[in-house]
Structures are given as structure tokens and as C-alpha cells.
Amino acid sequence: MKIIIVDDELRALHTFLNDVIGRTDVDYKFFKDDEREICEYVVANNVSAAFLDINMPKINGVELAEKLIYLSERIKIVFITGLDVSEKDLKEPVRSHTVGFLYKPYDPDLLKRYLASIGKDSPKLTAKMFGNFDCFINDTLVRFSSRKSKELFALLLTYNGRALTMGDAISHLWPDMDTDKSKPLYRDAVWRLRKTLKEIDFNCVNFERAQTTLLKDNISCDYWDLLDGKATPKGEFLKSYDWAALYFAE
């Protein structure tokens, strides 16, 4: 799971780092009080939770929580504070997104319990690439809005976190079509994929100009397991797509 920690005190950030460093289940990023940078990061990444100091010089942690919840409906909030505040002091929707409070100096065991709770509740996407290609968000089938947007996502999974340029995507998805004619089709597939990911509230693709990159957090994939030597899936690899033979042959 991916978390962010926002605190203007360097000592507090070091304390938090000591408690999360070395954990393989937590991908963390620290911020001071740059609201714009924080919001841009949450928009571009699949952030499970934000640990926020309440009283900071440039921003108020509760107000920041409201903005982050607006940007990501699934994000969880933990407040880090030395103030005498509790959930009863919060208004909706912040209250319903709040996991709890870490009162300075906070209890490391309580932090561990919060991380365990957040990890358990974080949405997870499962991709099955052998046989019929399908994806599931917390065991619910993901319904893509078009055949090509689904194929584009399959290609991103196959790229395994590497950047996929528009040119490479077109050469895979529309190999026999003139490039100028295929560009509008590519843009439509990208737009439809963004729409699907927004509908399931699972931000796992970084969309840039003429390039897309898959963010692998909270995604499990049988093809990746095969590459890592963890499993031997059965069935034809992405049998609906001709280009799949370039990446796996039985």
C-alpha cells in the first residue's frame, strides 16, 4: 500500500521514518506543507492513506484532508497531532474517512495497528492474463467501456511498469493501420481507460502526453508471478491478442 506523511516538523518525519523503514508492505512518501505538491501526488498515485499533522504553518491538516478526500474517495486519514482533538471534532466527510489519531509523541504499536487496518481495507486489483483476460477489483469484475481500452490495459500490464509510448501502443493495437488514422483511436482508448479507472476509483495509471505508465501498487498479476518464478499459470497467454506471442510462448 502507498501512504503519504505530511508534517512540517523534520523531527516528526524522522520518527515516522524509523517506524516504517524496512517494511515491504508500505510504500511511503514524506511531505512538509506544500499543498499543491501533495495534491498533485495524490492525483497521480494510488494512495491508500494520508498521515497528516493538523497544525502546520501553511496548511491546516483537517482542511487538507477535505481536499484529499475530494481527489480520492477511498483515501484514509490518520491525524498526527499534539492537540486535544478527536473524531467528534470533525465534520463529514472527514470523520468517515478518519482511521484514528496519533498523539505526539505517538505510540509505535498504534501506528502498526493503523497500518494493518489500512492495508486490509485498501482496494486491490487482480489481473488474470492466462486464458480469458479479466481484471477484478476486490473480487468484483472490472467492466471496461471498450474492447480497445481493455486491450490497452492488458498491454500496460505486460509492460510491467515500463513506460508505454503512444507509438508502441499503436504498433501493438493497430498494427496494420496508418499512424495518422490510429492516433484518434488511441486517444479514445486512453480516455475510456481513464473513465473506467475513475469509475472503480483505482488510480493505477500515470497518463502523460503520448505516454502511459502503470503504477503497480496493490495489483496482483499471474503474468508477473510467472516472471518472478512464483507460479506456473495454465492456459494461453492473452489468447485474444496477437501481439501477446511477443512476450510469452509456451
C-alpha positions in Angstrom: 0.0 0.0 0.0 1.1 3.6 -0.6 0.9 6.2 2.1 1.9 9.9 2.5 3.1 11.6 5.6 2.6 15.4 5.9 4.3 17.2 8.8 6.3 20.5 8.9 8.5 19.2 11.7 11.6 17.4 10.5 12.0 15.5 13.8 8.4 14.1 13.5 9.2 12.9 9.9 12.4 11.2 11.1 10.4 9.5 13.9 7.8 8.2 11.4 10.6 7.0 9.1 12.1 5.0 11.8 8.8 3.2 12.3 8.1 2.4 8.7 11.5 1.9 7.1 12.2 -1.7 6.1 8.5 -2.6 5.8 8.0 -4.3 2.4 4.2 -3.8 2.5 4.4 0.0 2.8 5.5 2.5 0.1 5.8 5.9 1.7 6.5 9.5 0.7 7.1 12.4 3.0 5.9 16.0 2.5 6.2 19.2 4.5 3.4 21.7 3.9 3.4 22.2 0.1 -0.4 21.7 -0.6 0.0 21.8 -4.4 2.7 19.2 -4.4 0.7 16.9 -2.1 -2.5 17.1 -4.1 -0.7 16.5 -7.4 0.9 13.4 -5.9 -2.4 12.0 -4.7 -4.0 12.6 -8.1 -1.2 10.8 -9.9 -0.8 7.9 -7.5 -2.9 5.2 -5.8 -2.6 6.5 -2.3 -4.2 4.3 0.4 -3.8 6.7 3.3 -2.6 10.1 4.4 -1.0 10.7 7.8 -1.5 14.4 8.4 -0.3 16.8 11.1 -3.2 19.1 12.0 -1.4 22.3 12.9 1.1 23.5 10.3 2.2 27.0 9.3 1.0 26.9 5.7 -1.9 24.5 5.8 -4.4 23.0 8.2 -4.4 19.2 8.3 -8.2 18.9 8.5 -8.7 21.3 5.6 -6.0 19.3 3.6 -7.9 16.1 4.4 -11.1 17.5 2.9 -9.2 18.3 -0.3 -7.6 14.9 -0.5 -10.9 13.1 0.1 -12.4 15.1 -2.8 -9.5 14.0 -5.0 -9.6 10.3 -3.9 -12.8 8.9 -2.4 -11.1 5.9 -1.0 -8.2 7.6 0.8 -8.0 7.0 4.6 -6.9 9.7 7.0 -4.8 9.5 10.2 -4.1 12.7 12.1 -0.8 13.2 13.8 -1.2 15.9 16.5 -0.3 17.2 19.9 -3.7 18.9 20.1 -6.6 17.7 22.2 -8.9 16.7 19.3 -10.9 13.6 18.4 -13.4 12.3 15.8 -16.2 14.3 17.5 -14.5 17.5 16.4 -14.5 16.5 12.8 -17.3 17.1 10.2 -18.3 14.8 7.4 -16.9 13.5 5.1 -13.5 13.8 7.0 -14.9 11.9 10.0 -16.0 8.9 7.9 -12.6 8.7 6.3 -10.6 9.0 9.5 -9.0 5.8 10.9 -7.8 7.5 14.1 -5.3 9.8 15.7 -1.6 9.6 16.6 -1.0 11.9 19.5 2.6 13.2 19.8 4.7 11.5 21.0 2.8 8.7 19.4 2.7 5.0 20.2 4.5 2.9 17.6 2.3 0.0 18.3 -0.8 2.1 17.5 0.8 3.1 14.2 1.3 -0.6 13.3 -2.4 -1.3 14.1 -3.5 1.6 11.9 -1.2 0.4 9.0 -2.6 -3.1 9.3 -6.2 -1.8 9.2 -5.5 0.4 6.2 -3.7 -2.4 4.3 -6.7 -4.7 4.9 -9.2 -2.2 3.6 -7.1 -0.9 0.6 -8.6 -1.8 -2.8 -6.7 -4.4 -4.7 -6.8 -5.2 -8.4 -6.2 -8.8 -9.6 -5.3 -9.4 -13.3 -5.7 -12.8 -14.9 -3.8 -12.9 -18.1 -3.8 -16.6 -18.9 -6.9 -17.7 -20.7 -9.6 -15.0 -21.0 -8.1 -11.7 -19.9 -10.1 -10.2 -16.9 -9.5 -7.9 -14.0 -11.1 -7.8 -10.6 -11.3 -5.0 -8.0 -11.7 -6.7 -4.6 -13.2 -9.8 -6.4 -15.6 -7.7 -8.5 -15.2 -7.9 -12.3 -13.9 -4.7 -13.9 -16.1 -3.8 -16.9 -14.1 -1.8 -19.4 -16.0 0.6 -21.5 -14.5 -0.6 -24.8 -12.6 -3.6 -26.2 -9.6 -1.5 -27.1 -9.3 0.2 -23.7 -9.3 -3.2 -22.1 -6.5 -4.3 -24.5 -4.6 -1.2 -23.8 -4.7 -2.1 -20.1 -3.5 -5.6 -20.9 -0.6 -4.2 -22.7 0.3 -1.9 -19.8 0.3 -5.0 -17.5 2.5 -6.8 -20.0 4.9 -3.8 -19.9 5.2 -4.4 -16.2 5.7 -0.8 -15.0 7.7 0.3 -18.0 6.5 3.4 -19.9 4.3 2.7 -22.9 4.6 5.3 -25.6 1.8 6.2 -28.0 3.8 4.8 -30.9 4.4 1.4 -29.2 0.7 1.2 -28.2 -0.4 1.9 -31.7 2.0 -0.7 -33.2 0.5 -3.3 -30.9 -3.2 -2.5 -31.0 -3.5 -1.2 -34.6 -0.5 -2.8 -36.4 -2.0 -2.6 -39.9 -3.4 0.9 -39.8 -1.9 4.2 -40.9 -0.5 6.0 -37.9 -2.5 9.2 -38.5 -5.7 7.3 -38.6 -4.9 5.2 -35.5 -4.0 8.2 -33.3 -7.6 9.2 -32.7 -8.4 5.6 -31.8 -5.5 5.5 -29.4 -6.7 8.7 -27.7 -10.2 7.3 -27.4 -8.9 4.1 -25.8 -6.9 6.2 -23.3 -9.9 8.3 -22.5 -12.1 5.3 -22.0 -9.5 3.6 -19.8 -9.2 6.7 -17.6 -13.0 6.7 -17.3 -13.1 3.0 -16.2 -10.4 3.6 -13.6 -12.2 6.6 -12.3 -15.4 4.6 -12.0 -13.8 1.9 -9.9 -11.7 4.6 -8.0 -8.4 2.8 -8.6 -5.8 5.2 -9.8 -3.1 2.9 -11.2 -2.0 4.6 -14.5 0.1 7.7 -14.9 -1.3 9.4 -18.0 1.2 11.7 -19.7 1.5 13.3 -23.1 1.8 10.5 -25.6 2.8 8.1 -22.9 1.2 5.9 -20.1 2.8 4.1 -17.2 1.3 1.5 -14.9 1.6 2.0 -11.2 1.9 -1.4 -9.7 0.8 -0.7 -6.2 -2.0 -3.0 -4.9 -2.1 -5.0 -8.2 -1.5 -8.8 -8.4 -1.0 -10.4 -11.8 -0.4 -14.0 -12.7 1.9 -13.0 -15.5 4.1 -11.1 -13.1 4.1 -14.1 -10.8 5.3 -16.2 -13.7 8.2 -13.8 -14.4 9.2 -13.8 -10.7 9.1 -17.6 -10.6 6.3 -17.7 -8.1 3.8 -19.6 -10.1 3.2 -21.5 -13.3 -0.2 -20.4 -14.7 -2.1 -22.6 -17.1 -3.7 -21.6 -20.3 -2.9 -19.5 -23.3 -1.4 -16.1 -22.5 -3.7 -13.3 -23.5 -5.3 -15.6 -26.2 -7.4 -12.8 -27.7 -4.4 -10.6 -28.6 -2.0 -11.4 -31.5 0.8 -9.3 -30.0 0.9 -11.4 -26.8 3.1 -14.0 -28.5 5.9 -11.5 -28.4 6.0 -11.7 -24.6 5.3 -15.3 -23.8 5.3 -18.5 -25.7 4.5 -21.9 -24.1 
